[in-house]
Amino acid sequence: MKHLINLIIILSLFAQVSFAQKTKRVTNMVNNEKFYVLKDDKKIRHGEYKMFNFAGNLSIKGYYNYGVKDSIWEFFNHEKQLISKYDYTKDELILYSSFVWRNKKCRLIVNENKIDTILSRSPVFLGGDKMIADKIRYPSTAMQSGKSGRVVVSFTVDKFGKASNYHIDTPPVGYGIDKEIIRVLKIFSDFWMPGRLNGEPVDVEVEYPFTFTFLGIFRI
């Protein structure tokens, strides 16, 4: 029994050393992310992933397996409460707060045509609206100029849960506001559950409204 325990310890240490040799830790100060990449190919994430909010509290925690989300991912609100949990290995939603998603206008995409229809489930951002709001920084030029306005952004969430093709549907507000919204949305492009029609994942266009006020207050 003692030999078996020693063998397990040795194998565990070997695995840790092997992992440390093939990966490198990365800290992204702009997006408040910490993750690991392969030393041989720094474009491929492999290992634990964490994202933090503006206060330094954990927002997202998960694991990449050679560039692919693996195992259970957890999403937290600004009060450090767990609001959603998704098992990427089983493609299964384990926990979901009704406050994560507010109703947004969605259109089904079929052969590049956009069709108004009732979906079985709209695309869902696992982190919730507040997580997006926490990442947005009111551009200094807009704040100094007292610039405000409403911006509507449309983008595609495909059947694999990947968001792309961001564009502004309203007249540009300018002063960096439009660009800041798209910058933040792109940070979370990989954290969507796809929309479904009759139980099957489909490509959907999502319409997302944002409002900036003169006081620099942001809301969705």
HELIX and SHEET records of a PDB file:
HELIX    1   1 LYS A    2  LYS A   22  1                                  21    
HELIX    2   2 ASP A  129  LYS A  135  1                                   7    
HELIX    3   3 SER A  140  GLN A  144  1                                   5    
HELIX    4   4 ILE A  177  ILE A  187  1                                  11    
SHEET    1   A 7 THR A  23  ASN A  28  0                                        
SHEET    2   A 7 GLU A  33  LEU A  38 -1                                        
SHEET    3   A 7 ARG A  45  PHE A  52 -1                                        
SHEET    4   A 7 LEU A  58  ASN A  65 -1                                        
SHEET    5   A 7 VAL A  68  PHE A  76 -1                                        
SHEET    6   A 7 LEU A  82  ASP A  87 -1                                        
SHEET    7   A 7 GLU A  92  TYR A  96 -1                                        
SHEET    1   B 5 ASN A 113  ILE A 115  0                                        
SHEET    2   B 5 LYS A 105  VAL A 110 -1                                        
SHEET    3   B 5 VAL A 204  PHE A 212 -1                                        
SHEET    4   B 5 GLY A 149  VAL A 157 -1                                        
SHEET    5   B 5 ALA A 163  ILE A 168 -1                                        
SHEET    1   C 4 ASN A 113  ILE A 115  0                                        
SHEET    2   C 4 LYS A 105  VAL A 110 -1                                        
SHEET    3   C 4 VAL A 204  PHE A 212 -1                                        
SHEET    4   C 4 PHE A 218  ARG A 219 -1                                        
SHEET    1   D 2 VAL A 124  PHE A 125  0                                        
SHEET    2   D 2 TRP A 192  MET A 193 -1                                        
SHEET    1   E 2 GLY A 195  LEU A 197  0                                        
SHEET    2   E 2 GLU A 200  VAL A 202 -1                                        
END                                                                             
